Each structure stands twice: as structure tokens, then as C-alpha cells.
Amino acid sequence: PDSVDMSANCDGSIVGSFERMPEIMTGGGGKEHLPPHCNENAGSEHNVKISVNLPIKANDMEKEAQTDFYFLSSTDAPEKEDCTVKPDGNTNNAAATPYVTKSLTLLLCRPRTGRIHQIRRHTQKAFRAPIIGDSEHGDSRVNRFWRETTGLDRLGLHCWYLGLPPSSSSLRSDADRDNDGDDDGEKDGSIECIAPLTDDFAKALRHEALRPLWEEAVRVEPRLEMEPYDERGGSFGRYYRERIRDDDEE
């Protein structure tokens, strides 16, 4: 079948289908600093989309909400050797505690609607797998384990790509240019942005405990390794990291 109903009640709220991950910024001008997109490195498990259609309550009203999820990678955290008992009766090894999950999955999420906490709510409701670091929809014991394991003391969610369609004025400009015969083949008018991972998030994903997770994700989408880039300058600017390194050396 082209699609499979994965919802517990067979109501079509969670549907799996074969579909390649969306092509993100695969061409056009002004993108020469981007590494190539490598969807050809994806395996069969990376060509599956799970669409979640579960309403989200906002302002005391149930509103339609849809999110598409694509698999990047997954791993299990290694067990720690230190499992001594603390004075309060707890152990140093959170992974040895049965109710703390040791599995972690990296997903590419594509919200089709814009509800409050939509991605966070859908991962919890559909998969029973809240986002790491989510204090509102997640589990504090799980969050504490991953915080102690990787040092990530924040929500494990990052807006990696943002695409905006052309405005009506840019569409008119495109039409005028076409009439003048001036067509350089670039996709003008629309705005596409990739926001590389922040330092703390990238550091956590590169942690030794998550090496299999990170290496598989980068194999499928190499642009995850992009360094932050700022064409405008400003307080941070394109040379911000060089200044930080110089300060550290001093």
C-alpha cells in the first residue's frame, strides 16, 4: 500500500507513507557557501514520512494541526560503569534505572500548521516520545539523564530551515523580467534560510555517547555540520567565532 494507518484507533490521525525527505535549498543563486545535499546517501528507512494529524487545544478550542516527520538517525545510550548508591538511595547511573529511556531519535520535522508547541505536543501524543529537555511535555528524569550525559541544558529542538514564498510584489517583478527576456534561471522572490545548529546543541550531538546518532544523521544530511554564518555582521557577525577563539587563547 502507498500508506499505512499507524494510529491506535485506526482513525487516520497518524499515517506512514513512502516519501523522500524534502529537497531543501538544492539550487539557485547566492548559495555557493552551502555543502551539497546528499539524499542519495539515505537508506530505505530515511524515505518514510509519518504524518501526524492530531488537533491541538488553543484558547479552549480544538484546532487542526499537522506535522510531517522524517527519520534521520537513532541510538541507545551506553550504560555507565559507575552505578554506586548515593546516600539518598539513588544511583549514579541513570541509565540503569528501568523507567529512564536510553533511546534517542533525531527527526526532521515539517509543521504544516502553526499551533503553539505543535511539534512538542505531536511527538508526545503520537509517539509517546517527548523532545529531550521539554519540561512541560516531557519527563524530568529523562531530561536529567540526557542533561548529565551530554551537557545539553535546553530543549532539543532547533529551527534548521525556514522558507517563505514570494510576495505579490516580487511575483510582479518576476513577470516584468520575463517579459523583458531577462531570466537568469534563479528562483527569485522567495526566501530560503538554513540556520546551522547552535554551539551548545552541536556540541551535545557530537558527544561521544551520541556518536552513532550524529554520524548517521550527517551521512544523510551533511549540511547539519555547517558552521553558523552571518552575512550581515552586527553584534555576532561572520567573524564572531574567530574573536571568541582569540579571547580564549589570550
Disulfide bonds with the S-S distance in Angstrom:
none
